[in-house]
Amino acid sequence: METPLNMGPQHPSMHGVLHLRTVVDGEIMKSVDPEVGLIHRGLEKLGENRMYFKFTPIANKIDYVAAAAWEHCYISAVEKLMGIQSPPRAQYARMIMLELTRMMSHLFWLGTLVMDLGQPTVFVWGMRERERILDIFEEVMGGRMTFGWMIIGGLRDDITPSQLKRIEEEVTRFEKVLPEYYKLTEENDIFRKRMIGVGVITKEDAIGYGLTGPIARASGVPYDIRKDDPYLFYDKMDFNMITRETGDSYARYEVRRDEILESIKIIRQAIAQIPEGPFRAVNAVTIKPPLALSMRTPVNGESFVRNECPRGEGAIYIISDGSNFPYRLRIRGPSFNNLSIVPKVCADQTIADVVAIIATIDPVFGECDR
Amino acid sequence: MTQWLAQVGEAFRAATLSTFGASGEVIFLIIVAIAVFLMFALYAMSAGLLERKLIGRVHSRIGPMYTGPGGVLQTVADALKLLRKEIIYPVGSDRAVFTLAPVIMFLTAYMSVLFVPLGSFIIIDSQYSLLIVLALLSLSPVAVLVGSWASNSKYSTLGGLRSAAMTMAYEVLLAVAIASIILTTHSFSIIEIVRWQADAGVWLVFVQPFAFALFIIAAVASVERNPMDLTEAESELVSGWKTEYGGAYFSITLLAEYVKLLITVILISSLFFGGWADFAGEIGFAVKVFIFTALMIYIRATAMRLRIDQLLHDLWTRLIPLAFLNFIVTFGVLAALGGA
């Protein structure tokens, strides 16, 4: 007997405020229709009603799990628009923080995935490790969740040698504790049973639905902005693009697991290579007086910047008409496109698998609904 | 210990009889029933606390710390909170049946306690105690189905249906695993089985290792804990069949669940690990019960949830045939020994 069943937005396993309209036949979900937009905040319009530097705190809230990634995306778009080049030290420091953000975000994802599979231990462990990364964020960027650390043309505060040392130590420690997680995930029979061969996304679908990030790479699409359109100093870093061919939930797990290790590699290299020098360009937009400097406006023009955010390709497109405010600010979040595969990949799966598949897609609704 | 309990009981009975005259017997029974109830409430609360503390350790947390010294009153506070809550009936639910389900569930658990030995002390001594306990345990999924149906909620119904599907499988497994033990010891009585182990000087877990493994799997399924907590799978069905239950009803189901856990753990330690008849007597039994309670909690802390089709597939096509094989081999060996 087929019956409609509403899952979410108030459901223990729904990430954020996802609402699934489903049709259930016993244990099988015949169709799944995701409803998004429940925390639409009009971020693009907010950006169009502010001076450029004032949007930075809001950019942090686009994806609150990986805030630094979006902060950088926005800041680099404005820098490109204004023709300001931030100094190499700032760029290296940003790169270190972006990779830490990626590690933290993937860890959070792993925890919620295993929680959706019915076991909170890995989630709490993930929180434990994430806490240490947040402590670093607090020390370096002055905030735990949202930062406002990057400014147009550099950084608010320099990153100190002792902070770099601490990051290196934490990363080394983190590498040592990771095998603990593997014991409860990939070495666990039930985990493998629940992940392998479930929710297969083919390469054609991944391209056709515009999937980006770890999901696309798990389906065998070699697409990583850090490699294809390098920003910061990613072209100088030696790291691998992780891809898998199978496209099932387990492949998505493996891709993210290995990306954590690649991030650690990048952080190590960046710490070794970070040059001395200024952390702020001479023409950086600061909010200290004189205020005239902070109201610096770009000339007519537009800029488009895309970054490899932890969830996929995040892009910011700004059009300026030469005034104080952007004429148009467009945010492209990966979660929205990644969710578009849900009706296809979740149809005719069991309830338990639908929950697991959505967990591997890893949507964040701040960024999906914007 | 047992003699002391019996003496206290006798003295108390004499006191009530002399105080209340003819109706003394009834009053005595009521008081005993309440005492037993309180004892199990105490077990449920301490097991709940142990669970939260141990899972806290596994999570590298410290668990509850603020209610009472070291958080020991946490479960008491939880129980009081639940009892004070308003009872909410879902729209369109069948109120009478909705109320009945947790009551049936609790009663079956409570009744099975009467037949389970608590050390050498047993409230109702029956020759068929093992069978009676199994029969009463298998009644509680009926209550689950009744309650889920009466809740008028899709999540509840799905949880109840899962419970029904699972029961079919694990009851068979439980029964067949037990059957080889009954065959080995020639007895349906838990006390007799413990005595058999004392006489033979060997724990049944060494005689029947497969039966033990199968029994423990079926036991985890019957108390509906990870990895077989599909009936209340939180991430899928909100709370499964319990979704609509709150307040006092919820606390009753919780109590029934812990009583079931206690019965299972007592069964494991007396059927397979010699019960109270070997070293350290009753205290050794208490230690065994504690160890297996902790084992159940650790299983919960580390196992993920199976999918219903995987679980049923494994139960029906792997474990139940294995259980039957074990039964047949036991039968063959016993026949050969008996013939020799």
Interface residues (C-beta under 8 A of the other chain):
Chain A: T3 L5 H11 P12 S13 V24 G26 E27 V114 M115 D116 L117 G118 Q119 P120 T121 V124 W125 R128 L184 N188 I190 F191 K193 R194 T350 I351 A352 D353 V355
Chain B: I55 V58 H59 S60 R61 K154 Y155 L158 L161 R162 N226 P227 D229 A233 E234 S235 E236 L237 V238 A301 T302 A303 M304 R305 L306 R307 I308 D309 Q310
